[in-house]
Amino acid sequence: MSGIERRVVDALADTSSEVPEGLFAPGAVTWHSFDEVEAPTVPDTFATLRAIRGQVPDFTMTEVRTGEGFAQYVVTGTLPGGQTLRAPAALAIHVSDGLVTRIEEYVDTGQLTPLFALLG
């Protein structure tokens, strides 16, 4: 999976551009540990990230490490009241025939409570 994990993180971190061609399989899904919901990666995951950036413009992923089938990072940003958001997270990235078929996101919801409150 040479570099596909980093390409996934880069795509999720840059929602200002189009979803990269040839990265996600048709029907790819993203699952979240905090709500156990599975949703289409394209367009749902990207729409959610754009909504987050509407509230937290400097929302980003830092301290990125990737390896075979995973990415580890820290979500950071400045909330509207000036509070700093920081939440370590990890992705399990499943690939078939060179395309991402499933992303599983693991993050502590306690650290995201202020963000969830913004999004309603």
N, C-alpha and C positions, 0 to 999 in steps of 0.2 A: 504494500500500500504506500509506495513511495510518495510521500508528501501530501497525500489526499487529506490527512487529518489537518494539516496546516491550512490547506485550501478551504476546508470547512470553516475553521475559526476565522480566517480572513473574510470569507463571504458573510458570516454572521456579524462580524465587526463592522463591515462596510455596507450598510443597507441603503446608502445613497445612490448606489449604482444597481444595475440589473443583476438578477441572480445569474451566476456564471453558468454558461452552457457546458454540458458534459460533466457536471459534478453530481447532480442528484438524479436518481432513477425516477421515472414516472411512478407516482404513487408513493414516493418516499414519505416516511412519517417521523415525527419527533414526539417522544414520550418524556414526561416530566415526573421526577420522583415525588415532588411536593403535592401533586394533585392526581397522579396516576392517569392522566389524560393523554391519549394519543391523538395527534392532529397532523394533517398534511404539512410537511415541511414547507412546500411551496404551494400556496402563498401564505398560509397561516403563520408560520414561525417568523417569516420576514415581516409580515404585517404587524405582529406583536412587537417586534424589535423597533419598527418605525414608530409605533405608538409610544414606546418607552422613550425613545430619543426625542419625541415631541415634548415630553415632560422633563427629561434629563438629557439635555443636548450633549453633554460630555460623557455620556454612558459609553463605556468601552470595556474591552477585555485586556488585562495586563498580565505580566508574569506567565506568559503562555509557554507550556511545555507540551510536546506531542510525542507520540510513539505509536507503535503498531496497534491501531484500533482505538486509540484514546487521545483525548486532549484534556489538559488540566490548565486552569486559568483563574484569575481573580476578576470579578465584575466590579467596576468602580464607576463612580459618577458623583455629581453634586446635586443633591435634591433642591427643589425650589426654595426651601427655607434655609439653605446653606449647609445642611447636614451632609456629611460624607457617607456615601454608600460604598460598602466593601463586602463582598461575599465570594469566598473561594468556591469554585465549582469544577465539575468534571463532565466530560462527554464520553460515552462509549459510542463508537462510530462503526456501523456495520456496512460492509461493502460487498457487492456482488457484481461481477463482470466489469469492474473498474468504476462503478457508480455507487454513491451512497444510497442505501435502501432504508436505513433506520438510524436515528440519533436518539440516545437515551441521555437525558440531562439530570445530573445529581447536584443539588444545591440545598443548603439549609434555609428553610423558609423564614426562620426567625430573623435572619440577616436581611431578608427581602421585604419584611413587613412594611416599612415605609414606602417602598416602591409599589407594592400591591395596593396600598391605601391611595396612592396617586391615580392608579389605573382604574380603581373602583371595581 
